[in-house]
Amino acid sequence: MGKLSIALVGLCTALSVWAAEAPADFTAQVPLAISGEGPWYRLELPLAVQLSARQADLSDLRVFNAAGEPQAYALVRQSAASAKNLARLKGFPLYAADNTSDSAPSVRVQSSATGTLVQVQPSSEVPAGAQVRRGWLLDASAIKAPLQKLILDWSAEHDGFQRFSIEASDDLQHWRSWGEGQLARLAFADDRVELREVALPGQPARYLRLLWQGQAAPELTSIEVQSTSSLPLPLVWSEPLAGSALEAGQYSWQLPGALNIERVRIELRQPNSLAPVGLAGRQDSKQAWQPLSRGLLYRLPQNGQEITQDQLQLPGYPVRQLKLDVDERGGGLGPQAPGLSFAVRATQVVFLARGEPPFTLALGNPSAKAANLPLTTLIPDYQPQRLAALGQARVDGEWRAIPPAAPNVAGMPWQTIGLWAVLLLGVAALGGMAYSLLRKPPARP
């Protein structure tokens, strides 16, 4: 029987080698353009690619060269190092004249040899009685990692909305815009709603400048910043999904697949909207809803401008269905379900280019088995900093849908059928031999 097993393994191995995967085995293909230094290339998958895969874990993803040969590749779904650190920052108030709220406050800065901020003083050109606190200067010079999130708390007499611009600098002379921050602390009926976190662009900076718009800056009682040891992959956003209204103040959405969602954006159609909400998710209708996030959504006027908070942060668990519960005491979001957009972390493909271009990205084979390698196997002596230095690949054209060919006599895969026939005949012959040996009477002594 040992010889029988060896024969079967040999036949199966020969068959699998002969019937290797080819681009025609995948129903969707798109050409890739490469640039930079190889032989490894890094491709950021568009969200449409992730959503069109036949398998949720992208097991049906392949990269082929011009000769149709598969390339060795790895999937990168998160940064190589994702340790998060929370640190307290020292803040210095920035003062300006009451009639110069649109300009940056003048400051005098002293710093040590290591760059650590020692003192910030208001300009002596403005009388003390005419000065208004317009913002804060934050010292992050001790943090060398990219800054991801700013967490603030402020004095109770300034409850309400806080809106400010965020700027970053490494020398306190040249400033670059990092967008705007919107915070809120509201008392709503018997509840208290707080929004104290502001997302930062994930870049390093020695100093941050926060300037309040159209209002005096509050007294900050706590300033914290979250940093990571390396840049995470960016978020990619979907187009708005249509949902269903389950009952008053309750809406649901069906996602294209099981996705690790990290953020959602809820469409606020009407001005002057205020909605405390809770978001829940699940894998399918047989499971109970699990709470994912709570927050306050609003679209309100302030100082002649409209401020909007329409996003909720999620823990990144895989879900297929989402449900939003709205506290109707805030006026609700209307009888129809609002549009919902979701964001997931980008997925990257790193492949080792072998053979001649052009290279092709292929998807759409529900029976394909996972073929990706660990990144440390694909790139010997891999270090996280090498990822950004790899050559670049990008999608260069539209998806080509390849419908499965209709079976016909001329197009039948006779080689594969012949191999299966040989395999079955071999198994039958070996089985017959084993049966005859078992039926043969033992030899007489």
Backbone torsions as a table, in degrees:
resi	resn	phi	psi	omega
1	MET	NA	-25.3	177.1
2	GLY	-62.4	-40.2	177.7
3	LYS	-64.6	-34.6	178.5
4	LEU	-62.8	-44.4	179.6
5	SER	-63.3	-42.5	179.9
6	ILE	-62.5	-39.8	179.7
7	ALA	-65.4	-41.8	179.7
8	LEU	-64.3	-43.6	178.9
9	VAL	-61.5	-41.7	179.3
10	GLY	-63.1	-41.4	178.8
11	LEU	-66.0	-43.7	-179.6
12	CYS	-64.7	-38.3	178.5
13	THR	-64.3	-44.0	179.0
14	ALA	-62.2	-39.5	-178.9
15	LEU	-66.2	-43.4	-178.5
16	SER	-66.6	-36.8	178.2
17	VAL	-65.8	-41.4	-178.7
18	TRP	-66.7	-41.6	-175.9
19	ALA	-93.8	51.2	179.3
20	ALA	-66.5	155.4	-178.9
21	GLU	-66.9	147.8	179.2
22	ALA	-136.5	160.3	179.2
23	PRO	-54.3	-33.1	-178.4
24	ALA	-66.1	-13.7	178.3
25	ASP	-78.6	-4.3	-176.0
26	PHE	-119.1	138.8	-170.4
27	THR	-85.9	-10.5	179.7
28	ALA	-137.5	133.9	-178.2
29	GLN	-141.4	150.6	176.5
30	VAL	-147.3	136.5	179.2
31	PRO	-72.2	153.6	179.0
32	LEU	-116.6	142.4	171.7
33	ALA	-109.0	136.9	-177.1
34	ILE	-118.3	150.8	177.5
35	SER	-151.3	161.6	-180.0
36	GLY	86.6	-171.2	-174.6
37	GLU	-88.8	127.4	176.9
38	GLY	-92.1	-159.3	3.7
39	PRO	-84.1	-1.5	176.8
40	TRP	-94.8	138.8	-179.9
41	TYR	-130.2	144.8	-176.8
42	ARG	-114.2	126.7	-178.3
43	LEU	-121.4	125.3	172.7
44	GLU	-89.2	118.5	-175.8
45	LEU	-73.1	126.4	170.9
46	PRO	-60.9	152.7	-178.4
47	LEU	-60.1	-34.7	179.2
48	ALA	-60.5	-31.7	177.9
49	VAL	-67.6	-45.8	-179.8
50	GLN	-61.9	-38.7	-176.9
51	LEU	-76.1	-21.5	-178.2
52	SER	-91.1	-3.3	179.5
53	ALA	-66.9	145.9	179.0
54	ARG	-80.7	-15.2	179.4
55	GLN	-126.6	133.5	-172.3
56	ALA	-62.2	-31.1	-179.1
57	ASP	-91.3	12.1	178.7
58	LEU	62.0	29.9	176.2
59	SER	-64.8	-22.0	-178.5
60	ASP	-93.2	19.8	177.5
61	LEU	-91.8	136.4	176.8
62	ARG	-143.5	156.9	171.4
63	VAL	-123.7	128.5	-179.5
64	PHE	-118.2	152.4	172.7
65	ASN	-92.9	-173.1	-175.7
66	ALA	-63.4	-27.5	179.6
67	ALA	-86.8	4.1	-179.9
68	GLY	78.9	19.8	179.8
69	GLU	-92.0	133.1	179.7
70	PRO	-69.8	146.6	-179.0
71	GLN	-105.4	146.6	174.4
72	ALA	-69.2	136.7	-175.9
73	TYR	-150.1	164.3	175.6
74	ALA	-133.6	147.8	174.7
75	LEU	-99.8	131.2	178.9
76	VAL	-116.2	110.3	-177.1
77	ARG	-106.3	-13.0	178.7
78	GLN	-151.2	164.9	-179.0
79	SER	-65.2	151.6	-176.7
80	ALA	-63.2	-32.8	176.9
81	ALA	-127.9	121.0	-172.7
82	SER	-125.3	26.8	178.1
83	ALA	-67.1	132.7	-178.8
84	LYS	-107.1	139.6	-179.2
85	ASN	-128.3	139.0	178.9
86	LEU	-115.8	125.5	-177.0
87	ALA	-134.4	146.4	174.8
88	ARG	-84.0	140.6	178.4
89	LEU	-111.2	151.8	173.0
90	LYS	-90.9	134.3	-178.2
91	GLY	-116.9	145.6	-179.8
92	PHE	-126.0	124.0	-179.1
93	PRO	-67.1	145.2	177.9
94	LEU	-112.9	127.2	-176.6
95	TYR	-113.0	150.4	176.1
96	ALA	-149.3	166.3	175.9
97	ALA	-65.8	150.1	-175.5
98	ASP	-61.5	-27.5	-176.7
99	ASN	-97.1	14.0	179.4
100	THR	-125.1	42.1	-174.7
101	SER	-67.7	-20.2	-178.5
102	ASP	-87.5	-7.6	-179.5
103	SER	-106.1	157.2	179.5
104	ALA	-72.7	136.1	179.6
105	PRO	-61.3	144.6	176.2
106	SER	-82.5	136.7	-179.0
107	VAL	-136.3	156.9	169.1
108	ARG	-113.3	128.7	-171.2
109	VAL	-118.7	136.1	170.2
110	GLN	-122.6	139.0	180.0
111	SER	-141.0	155.2	-179.5
112	SER	-80.3	178.0	-179.6
113	ALA	-64.8	-26.7	179.3
114	THR	-87.2	-0.9	178.7
115	GLY	92.3	-2.5	-178.9
116	THR	-72.3	131.7	-176.9
117	LEU	-69.2	132.0	-179.2
118	VAL	-106.2	-44.4	-173.6
119	GLN	-155.3	141.1	172.4
120	VAL	-126.9	126.1	-179.3
121	GLN	-120.7	143.0	175.5
122	PRO	-66.7	154.8	-179.0
123	SER	-64.8	139.8	179.2
124	SER	-76.6	-8.4	-179.4
125	GLU	-71.8	-19.8	-178.6
126	VAL	-105.6	124.3	178.2
127	PRO	-57.8	145.6	-175.6
128	ALA	-59.3	-37.1	-177.7
129	GLY	-70.5	-18.5	-178.5
130	ALA	-98.9	5.3	-176.1
131	GLN	-90.3	140.8	176.9
132	VAL	-125.8	139.7	178.8
133	ARG	-73.8	113.6	-175.7
134	ARG	-102.1	-15.2	-178.3
135	GLY	-178.9	-166.1	-177.4
136	TRP	-139.1	143.2	172.5
137	LEU	-106.4	124.5	-175.7
138	LEU	-109.7	133.2	-179.1
139	ASP	-96.2	108.0	177.0
140	ALA	-115.2	24.1	-173.6
141	SER	-68.3	-19.9	179.5
142	ALA	-81.6	-8.6	-177.4
143	ILE	-103.1	118.6	-177.7
144	LYS	-94.9	-12.6	-175.9
145	ALA	-86.8	161.4	175.8
146	PRO	-59.9	141.4	-177.8
147	LEU	-92.6	127.3	-174.0
148	GLN	-108.5	-34.5	-171.3
149	LYS	-153.0	139.6	176.3
150	LEU	-111.7	129.9	-177.2
151	ILE	-121.7	116.4	-174.1
152	LEU	-120.1	152.5	168.7
153	ASP	-137.4	150.5	-173.5
154	TRP	-141.9	170.8	-173.7
155	SER	-66.3	150.6	-172.0
156	ALA	-66.2	-28.0	-176.9
157	GLU	-70.9	-6.4	178.8
158	HIS	-110.5	34.2	175.7
159	ASP	-61.1	151.6	-178.2
160	GLY	126.3	-150.1	-178.3
161	PHE	-95.0	144.4	175.4
162	GLN	-127.2	122.9	-179.4
163	ARG	-129.3	129.6	-174.8
164	PHE	-151.8	158.3	173.9
165	SER	-91.3	153.9	-179.4
166	ILE	-122.4	127.6	177.4
167	GLU	-129.5	151.9	-178.2
168	ALA	-126.1	149.9	179.6
169	SER	-153.4	155.0	174.2
170	ASP	-111.2	-9.8	-177.1
171	ASP	-133.4	3.7	-179.3
172	LEU	64.8	11.6	177.4
173	GLN	-115.7	-41.6	-177.8
174	HIS	-111.9	126.3	-174.0
175	TRP	-118.8	140.6	175.9
176	ARG	-120.4	143.0	-175.4
177	SER	-75.5	134.8	173.1
178	TRP	-115.4	24.5	175.7
179	GLY	88.2	-152.9	-176.3
180	GLU	-125.7	155.1	174.4
181	GLY	-118.1	142.4	177.3
182	GLN	-130.7	119.1	177.9
183	LEU	-122.1	162.4	-179.4
184	ALA	-155.7	147.2	170.5
185	ARG	-145.1	110.4	-171.8
186	LEU	-129.7	147.9	170.1
187	ALA	-101.0	121.4	-175.7
188	PHE	-127.7	109.2	-174.6
189	ALA	55.0	-121.3	179.0
190	ASP	-95.6	2.6	-176.9
191	ASP	-104.1	157.4	175.2
192	ARG	-123.9	122.2	-176.2
193	VAL	-110.0	130.4	179.9
194	GLU	-128.0	138.3	171.2
195	LEU	-129.7	102.3	-170.6
196	ARG	-115.0	-0.2	-174.4
197	GLU	-110.2	141.7	177.2
198	VAL	-127.7	127.7	178.4
199	ALA	-76.0	136.4	175.9
200	LEU	-108.3	160.4	-170.6
201	PRO	-75.6	5.5	177.6
202	GLY	74.3	41.6	178.0
203	GLN	-129.2	151.6	177.1
204	PRO	-76.8	150.3	176.4
205	ALA	-160.0	145.3	179.6
206	ARG	-84.2	-32.9	-177.1
207	TYR	-137.6	147.5	173.7
208	LEU	-122.4	141.7	176.7
209	ARG	-122.2	122.2	178.6
210	LEU	-108.7	122.1	-179.3
211	LEU	-121.7	119.9	-179.4
212	TRP	-75.1	147.1	-173.5
213	GLN	-109.3	114.9	175.4
214	GLY	73.7	10.7	179.8
215	GLN	-156.9	159.2	177.1
216	ALA	-72.1	147.3	178.9
217	ALA	-76.4	142.3	179.0
218	PRO	-77.4	169.9	172.8
219	GLU	-77.9	116.2	179.6
220	LEU	-81.2	124.5	-179.8
221	THR	-98.7	-15.8	178.2
222	SER	-152.8	133.0	178.9
223	ILE	-132.9	116.1	178.6
224	GLU	-130.5	150.7	177.4
225	VAL	-133.3	139.3	176.7
226	GLN	-104.6	131.1	179.4
227	SER	-127.3	162.2	177.0
228	THR	-126.6	156.8	-176.4
229	SER	-75.2	-12.4	174.7
230	SER	-156.6	163.0	-178.0
231	LEU	-69.8	128.3	174.2
232	PRO	-77.1	162.7	173.6
233	LEU	-66.1	145.0	-176.2
234	PRO	-70.7	164.0	173.3
235	LEU	-82.8	143.8	173.5
236	VAL	-120.0	137.3	-172.4
237	TRP	-104.9	145.1	176.5
238	SER	-88.7	168.1	167.8
239	GLU	-72.4	156.6	-179.3
240	PRO	-60.6	136.8	175.8
241	LEU	-97.6	140.8	173.1
242	ALA	-78.4	141.8	-179.0
243	GLY	-119.6	-173.0	-179.9
244	SER	-127.5	142.4	175.4
245	ALA	-89.3	116.2	-179.6
246	LEU	-80.3	-46.3	176.0
247	GLU	-160.9	-175.1	-177.7
248	ALA	-60.5	121.4	177.8
249	GLY	77.1	17.3	-178.7
250	GLN	-139.0	125.9	-176.3
251	TYR	-133.7	155.0	179.1
252	SER	-138.7	156.3	179.1
253	TRP	-137.8	142.3	175.1
254	GLN	-102.7	124.1	-178.3
255	LEU	-87.7	159.6	-178.6
256	PRO	-64.9	-20.3	-179.8
257	GLY	-172.7	-175.1	176.6
258	ALA	-76.3	110.6	-172.9
259	LEU	-124.4	143.2	176.9
260	ASN	-87.5	82.1	-173.6
261	ILE	-80.5	134.4	179.6
262	GLU	-110.2	-16.4	-179.1
263	ARG	-158.3	146.3	174.3
264	VAL	-128.3	152.7	175.8
265	ARG	-122.6	122.5	-178.6
266	ILE	-100.6	129.2	-179.5
267	GLU	-71.6	124.7	175.7
268	LEU	-107.2	97.2	-171.1
269	ARG	-72.8	-35.6	-171.9
270	GLN	-104.7	139.1	171.7
271	PRO	-62.6	163.7	178.8
272	ASN	59.0	40.5	177.5
273	SER	-97.5	139.2	177.3
274	LEU	-142.9	120.5	-171.5
275	ALA	-146.1	103.2	165.9
276	PRO	-69.3	130.9	-171.7
277	VAL	-136.3	160.2	170.0
278	GLY	-132.1	136.0	-177.7
279	LEU	-115.0	133.1	178.6
280	ALA	-125.9	160.9	-179.4
281	GLY	-146.1	164.9	175.8
282	ARG	-162.2	167.5	-179.5
283	GLN	-81.6	-40.7	179.4
284	ASP	-154.5	174.7	-174.6
285	SER	-69.1	-11.7	178.5
286	LYS	-82.1	-13.9	-178.0
287	GLN	-97.0	158.2	175.6
288	ALA	-79.8	151.0	178.1
289	TRP	-68.3	136.4	178.0
290	GLN	-113.7	128.3	-179.8
291	PRO	-63.4	137.0	-178.9
292	LEU	-117.0	-36.2	-174.8
293	SER	-162.6	154.5	171.6
294	ARG	-134.6	150.6	179.8
295	GLY	-177.6	-174.5	180.0
296	LEU	-121.0	121.9	175.1
297	LEU	-101.7	138.9	179.6
298	TYR	-155.1	155.9	173.1
299	ARG	-142.7	96.1	-166.8
300	LEU	-135.2	153.1	175.2
301	PRO	-82.3	146.5	175.0
302	GLN	-155.4	121.7	178.4
303	ASN	52.8	43.9	177.3
304	GLY	79.4	1.9	178.4
305	GLN	-125.0	162.5	178.2
306	GLU	-102.7	127.4	177.1
307	ILE	-108.8	142.5	-175.3
308	THR	-133.9	132.5	169.5
309	GLN	-126.9	102.6	-173.1
310	ASP	-123.9	16.9	-176.4
311	GLN	-120.6	150.8	174.4
312	LEU	-128.3	139.7	178.2
313	GLN	-94.3	136.0	-177.8
314	LEU	-116.9	160.8	-177.6
315	PRO	-77.4	-8.2	178.5
316	GLY	89.3	19.9	176.1
317	TYR	-75.8	148.3	177.3
318	PRO	-70.0	127.5	178.5
319	VAL	-139.3	153.7	174.2
320	ARG	-113.9	-21.5	-178.8
321	GLN	-132.1	143.9	177.8
322	LEU	-127.0	146.2	177.3
323	LYS	-135.0	130.8	-179.7
324	LEU	-110.8	125.2	174.4
325	ASP	-106.6	122.8	-175.9
326	VAL	-109.7	131.5	174.0
327	ASP	-72.8	109.1	-173.8
328	GLU	-68.8	-12.0	179.1
329	ARG	-65.6	-19.0	177.1
330	GLY	-86.2	0.5	-179.7
331	GLY	106.9	-14.2	176.6
332	GLY	75.2	-176.3	-179.8
333	LEU	-118.4	13.0	176.7
334	GLY	98.8	168.6	-176.8
335	PRO	-73.1	-26.8	-179.5
336	GLN	-93.7	145.9	-179.7
337	ALA	-66.6	131.7	176.8
338	PRO	-71.5	160.1	174.6
339	GLY	-69.8	145.7	-179.8
340	LEU	-128.0	126.8	172.5
341	SER	-109.6	144.7	-179.4
342	PHE	-123.0	155.4	-179.9
343	ALA	-126.4	134.2	175.2
344	VAL	-124.6	160.3	176.3
345	ARG	-68.8	138.3	178.2
346	ALA	-61.8	146.4	174.3
347	THR	-108.4	135.1	179.2
348	GLN	-114.1	148.2	174.0
349	VAL	-114.2	125.5	173.4
350	VAL	-110.9	121.2	-178.8
351	PHE	-126.6	152.7	178.3
352	LEU	-95.9	110.4	-175.3
353	ALA	-72.6	120.2	178.1
354	ARG	-131.9	134.8	-176.3
355	GLY	86.9	-166.0	-173.1
356	GLU	-97.8	145.5	171.5
357	PRO	-75.0	169.7	6.1
358	PRO	-78.5	151.3	177.1
359	PHE	-96.5	151.3	-175.6
360	THR	-129.6	134.0	173.2
361	LEU	-93.7	129.4	-176.4
362	ALA	-126.3	144.5	177.1
363	LEU	-145.7	165.4	171.2
364	GLY	102.1	42.6	175.4
365	ASN	-128.7	99.1	-174.1
366	PRO	-65.4	-17.3	-178.9
367	SER	-98.3	0.4	-178.3
368	ALA	-69.6	143.6	176.6
369	LYS	-96.8	152.8	179.6
370	ALA	-58.1	132.2	-178.3
371	ALA	-127.2	6.6	-178.0
372	ASN	-77.2	149.1	179.5
373	LEU	-102.8	157.7	168.5
374	PRO	-62.2	146.2	-178.1
375	LEU	-60.6	-35.5	179.7
376	THR	-70.6	-19.7	174.8
377	THR	-84.9	-40.4	-179.5
378	LEU	-64.5	-38.0	-178.7
379	ILE	-118.9	99.9	178.2
380	PRO	-58.3	144.0	-178.8
381	ASP	58.1	36.6	-178.3
382	TYR	-65.8	138.1	172.7
383	GLN	-128.4	144.9	-176.1
384	PRO	-53.7	-36.3	-178.1
385	GLN	-68.3	-14.0	-179.9
386	ARG	-74.3	-22.2	-173.7
387	LEU	-60.9	-44.0	-177.9
388	ALA	-70.4	-20.0	-177.5
389	ALA	-90.7	-2.5	-179.2
390	LEU	-70.3	160.0	173.5
391	GLY	-61.2	159.3	-176.1
392	GLN	-105.8	141.4	171.3
393	ALA	-125.7	146.8	178.8
394	ARG	-144.2	154.6	176.6
395	VAL	-67.3	127.7	-172.7
396	ASP	-123.7	69.3	179.2
397	GLY	138.4	-170.9	-179.0
398	GLU	-95.4	155.0	174.5
399	TRP	-61.5	135.8	174.4
400	ARG	-104.4	109.8	177.7
401	ALA	-79.8	127.9	-178.1
402	ILE	-116.1	98.7	-179.3
403	PRO	-67.6	147.6	177.7
404	PRO	-62.1	136.4	-177.8
405	ALA	-70.1	141.6	176.8
406	ALA	-70.3	137.2	-178.8
407	PRO	-65.0	135.5	173.9
408	ASN	-149.8	164.8	-174.4
409	VAL	-64.0	-40.5	-175.9
410	ALA	-70.2	-27.9	-175.6
411	GLY	-102.6	11.8	-178.9
412	MET	-67.9	138.4	177.9
413	PRO	-75.1	80.1	-173.8
414	TRP	-65.1	-31.2	179.4
415	GLN	-65.1	-44.1	179.3
416	THR	-66.0	-41.9	179.2
417	ILE	-62.7	-40.6	179.2
418	GLY	-63.4	-39.7	178.9
419	LEU	-65.2	-40.9	177.0
420	TRP	-63.6	-38.8	179.0
421	ALA	-63.8	-42.8	177.5
422	VAL	-61.2	-42.0	-179.9
423	LEU	-61.9	-47.0	-178.3
424	LEU	-65.7	-41.0	178.0
425	LEU	-64.6	-38.8	178.7
426	GLY	-64.1	-42.0	177.8
427	VAL	-63.1	-42.7	180.0
428	ALA	-63.1	-42.7	-179.6
429	ALA	-64.3	-44.0	179.1
430	LEU	-65.7	-36.0	177.0
431	GLY	-65.4	-38.9	177.1
432	GLY	-63.8	-40.5	178.2
433	MET	-62.8	-43.2	179.5
434	ALA	-64.3	-38.2	-179.4
435	TYR	-66.5	-41.6	-179.6
436	SER	-66.3	-36.1	177.5
437	LEU	-65.4	-36.6	179.3
438	LEU	-70.6	-32.7	-178.5
439	ARG	-80.5	-20.0	-176.5
440	LYS	-67.2	126.7	-178.4
441	PRO	-66.5	146.0	179.9
442	PRO	-62.7	144.9	179.8
443	ALA	-68.2	139.6	178.6
444	ARG	-74.0	145.1	178.5
445	PRO	-71.8	NA	NA
